[in-house]
Amino acid sequence: MKSVSVNGFTLIELIVVIVLLGIMSAGAGLLITRPIEAYGDQLRRQQLVDSAEMAMRKIETDIRRALPNSLRRIDNSPAGWVLEMVNTIDGARYRDEAGGGFSSTNDILSFTTSGGDQQFNLLGNFTELTVAGSPYADYRAVIYNTAPTDIYPDASVITSPTGVISRAGFSLASVSPVGATDSTGDEHQLTLDNLFQFDFQSPTQRIFIVDGPVSYVCDSSTGLLTRFDGYAYQSAQGTIDTVAKLTALGANVDRVATQLSACNIDYQAGSPQRGALITLDLSLTDDVGESISLLHQVHVDNVP
């Protein structure tokens, strides 16, 4: 009878195979996990960059809408800063002399009438405000604001402002010159809620319509950048330098950025020869230690 031999694996051969498979699996795992980890790191950095950039863009949008010469910076070193400004709704040029069929006292803004003026025209129309939205009880008119020290005290003292910002709201109408057959309205006419004396004429006849102040509070101790609006004007700059104080004023709160590890701001005020410049520097750090820093500059219009 023919014998049959049976071949198999020895224990040593099995151990060698298992070891080799383990080495190969470890190598293959590194080839897979390293790209995954790199993608995760890149994703975290991108999320931090997006968060910082969106915050800076939001600040920039408010700065560009701000009333000229209304920005004021409050230093809260070493934790951060407060940046406050007055939000502009619309702007135009006011009529200060007769022309085009508009010659009555109701057409022209007077800076010399005893007790002030109450009704006057624009040289054209507003672009954002419409007659359909009249009256505008929550908006106020500003002429020739040259510094934050003008706008905030004048706005906060409703009973006797010194002549930069009107003390109350206004209504708006479309008017045509006397004798015109077209009733569509050539100019917008403002009627202030009260007689008001603007102290100084704007060299370029500019008038701005504003609603209220807006503040940003950057606090690296809490890691938050917060936006506030919907609160009353405050005359003293140092009285609105914290989140708690702004919240106590009944302000609307909007969290703009989190995970702040550092925030710096440099404000170079403008002059008659050049505009102002704001430099923002934000650093964000996530829970695993990933960190980014962004720098952004904003030119500020200071022509009143």
Secondary structure, 3 states (H helix, E strand, C coil): CCCCCCCCCCHHHHHHHHHHHHHHHHHHHHHHHHHHHHHHHHHHHHHHHHHHHHHHHHHHHHHHHECCCCCEEEEECCCEEEEEEEEEEEEEEECCCCECCECCCCCCCCCCCCCCEEEEEECCCCCCCCHHHCCECCCEEECCCCCHHHHHHHHHCCCCCCCCECCCCEEEEEECCCCCCCCCCCEEEEEEEEEECCCCCCCCCEEEEEEEEEEEEEECCCCEEEEEECCCCCCCHHHCCCHHHHHHCCCEEEEEECCEEEEEEEEECCECCECEEEEEEEEEECCCCCEEEEEEEEEECCCC
